[in-house]
Amino acid sequence: MVGKTVSSYDIVAKAGEGGMGVVYRARDRRLGREVALKFLFPEMLRSLEARTRFEREARLISSISHPNVATLFSCEDSEDGTFLVFEYLPGGTLADRMPRRKQALPPVSLARGIAWAVQIADGLAHAHRKGIVHRDIKPANVLFDADDRPKLSDFGLAKAERDVGVTRAGSTVGTAAYMAPEQAIGADASPCSDIYSFGVLLYELFAGQRPFATDDPRGAFFHILESQPEAPRTARPDLPETLNILILRLIAKRPSERPGTMDEVLAELKQIQAVIEASGQTATATSLMPVSLPELDKAMVTAAAGAKTPKWRWLMAGGVTAILLLLALSPVRDWVLTATGRIALPEERKVAVLMFENLQGGPEQEAFCRGLTDSLTSAITQMGQAGGSLWVVPASEIRDGEVRSIREAKELFGVNLAITGSLRRLSDSTRVTLNLVDAERAKQMESRTIEVAAADLPSLEPKLVEAVAAML
């Protein structure tokens, strides 16, 4: 086909191919622009089901007009068969841009990755609002235009939610590694199935690997149905905990445990993006503490993103920061100790925050505990920078050394204080217990329990940081 003229299109080169057809880069003689022509494979033309899907793809895409969905210009007939005319996207696929962890290449930066994630989610949410389920969300089906804008493509397996009988009962549709558990057993795909596939895409984008690394479809199906993946932060320690937990929710086995709609996913991603941008991240490979002091001011960040924030959240966020700074100053600390009658802490405070104990098990709770440990370490570090003789063992040293006990922390790093804690998820709330321990004498100095309702989970972290600041 290369070098041939079809209708008014001069075919320049082969751009790629998928399971149903081949795509060519061509030049539109009439309008003087580059386009992409998608033809069915010749053998597919003899299949009524394949032709039906091809024509349905044209109808579905023609109903979508969104900057993050590949634009369909027309559907035309020629002696070479029916073909679709798309905008030409020269920037390659998302799969091309994903550095694999085993290749020892730098990961996609948090800023660039979250920007792509928001745009892809925006396009998918728009398709869902139109009643269209993609059914094959994967990096190879995300293409980039000349302005580095990602666009969803290849709706060849898509279906409208109102469609009946498009796929044979009990058959599986999609790509094994990105397929939702319900798709893997042949159940009807739904918007929630796309949400799962999008979660696998995000996992791979940020962690540099898929949740279950296997190229064997049978092995992939087994893992999808039976195995629990590691948290993506295991492979990407600088991943913000909010994003880590969101990805785990997206790839939950049960559809009921995933976010209800792509609009909800999009809203959460935009909040995470606002925090990353506020932290000063750029579109290069950089490090970001999973939850840092700027994230305590999430109320202000959310407001800057255009959301309405109650005044009490502004005051709480600012108050926590003020407490951190004031309590780190020696005169203020001494006054508080005198007024409360507490035993004085060591003048030179060497602190280790140990991994929080997960009292329930499960990867999501484990990831949440890891995030709390990292965020409290970051907050205490900020206190040390504000003043006073205080230093903190980096969270990475605690993790890499697999330090689990106060004795180990004392022997390895010479700490004289330790923060320990435990987390328990109740039916309608989350409870965290904090302990301040004298590492020299292995004696507990203070303990606090903080509990927040499930609906008020974002307030847990500021309360914990405030409690640690007061204890120190």
Residue, then its C-alpha position, 0 to 999 in steps of 0.5 A: m500500500v505504501g506509495k499508493t493513492v487511495s481516494s484523495y490520500d497518498i499513502v506515505a508509510k506504514a504507521g503500525e498495526g493491531g489485532m484487526g487492521v493496519v494503519y498508514r500515514a498518508r497525505d490528504r491532497r485536498l486539505g494538504r494535511e497528514v492523516a492516519l488511515k486505518f484499514l481492516f486486514p483483508e482476511m477480516l473483511r470476510s468476517l461479519e463480526a470484524r466488519t461490524r466492530f469496524e463500523r461500530e468503532a466509526r460510529l462510536i468515535s464520531s460521537i466523541s469530541h475531546p482533546n484527549v481522544a483521537t479525532l476521526f475525520s471520516c469513514e470512506d470506501s474505496e476499491d481497497g475497502t472501507f477505511l477510517v481517516f484519523e488525525y495523524l499523531p506523530g508523537g508515538t505511543l505511551a508504551d514507547r515512552m515508558p522506561r522499564r525498571k529492568q532497563a535501569l532508565p530514569p522513571v517518568s517524572l512525577a510532574r510529567g506522569i501525573a499530567w499525562a494521567v490527568q489528560i488520559a483520565d479526562g478523555l476516558a471520563h468523557a467517553h464514559r459520559k457518552g456511554i462508551v466503554h473502551r475495553d482495551i485501555k493500555p499504553a499502546n492505545v495512548l498516542f501523542d500529538a505534536d504538542d505532547r498531548p496524550k490521546l486515547s485511540d483504537f476504540g475497535l473493541a469498544k462498545a456502547e453500554r446499550d449494545v447487546g450481543v456485540t460479544r459472544a457470551g463467555s468470551t474475553v475481550g481486551t489485552a490480557a495484562y490490562m484486563a479486569p478480573e471480570q473481563a478475564i472470566g468473560a463477564d460483560a465489561s463496564p466502565c469499572s473495567d476500564i477503570y481497572s485497566f487505567g489503574v494498571l496503566l498508571y501502575e506501569l507508568f509510575a513504577g516502570q513495571r506492570p503489577f504482574a510481570t508475565d507475557d504469558p496470557r494464562g499466567a496473567f489471568f491467574h495473577i489477575l484473578e488470584s494474586q495481590p500486587e505489591a504497592p507501586r511505591t515498592a518499586r517507586p519510593d518517591l511516589p506520593e502516598t495519595l497516588n499509591i493508594l489511588i492506584l491500588r484502589l483502581i486495580a482492586k479485584r472487586p468492582s465495588e472496591r474501585p472508584g465508582t466513576m472515571d469522573e471521581v478518578l479524574a477529580e482525585l488525580k487533579q488534587i494530586q497534581a495540584v500538590i505535586e505542582a505546589s511542591g515545585q516539581t518540574a517535568t524532569a526525573t526528581s524526588l518528592m517526599p510521599v507526603s510533605l509539609p506542603e501537603l498539610d496545606k492541602a486546603m490551600v492547594t485545593a483552593a488554588a486549583g479552583a475548589k471552594t474550601p471552608k475557612w476552618r480547613w485554611l485555619m487548620a492547615g496554617g495552624v499545624t504549620a505554625i505549631l511545627l515551627l513554634l514547638a521546634l524553638s527551644p524557648v517555646r519548648d521549655w515553656v511548654l514543658t514547664a507549664t505541662g509538667r512533662i519530663a524534659l526530653p534530651e537536649e540533643r534529640k535523635v529520632a527514628v520513626l519506625m514502620f507503623e504496625n498494620l493491625q489488619g493486613g492487606p496491601e492497601q493498609e500496608a501502603f497507608c502505614r508506609g505513607l504515614t511513616d514517611s510523612l511523619t519523618s518528613a514533618i519532624t525533619q522540617m521541625g529540625q530545620a526550623g531550629g533546635s538540636l534535632w535530627v531524624v533518621p531518613a525514612s529510606e534508611i529505616r526501610d532499606g535496613e528493614v529496621r523494625s525494633i527500637r533496639e535496632a534503631k539505637e544500635l544502627f543510628g544511635v537514636n535516643l528517641a523513637i516514634t512507633g505507631s499502629l493503624r486499625r481500620l474500623s467499619d466507619s473510622t480509622r484509628v492510629t496510636l502514636n508512641l514516643v519511646d525513650a530508646e536509651r531505657a526502652k521506656q514509653m514516655e507518651s502515647r496518643t490515640i487519634e481517630v477520624a471518621a471515614a469521611d474525614l480521612p484527609s484530616l488524619e495526617p495533620k492531626l498526627v503531625e500536630a500530635v508528634a510535634a507536641m510530643l517532641 
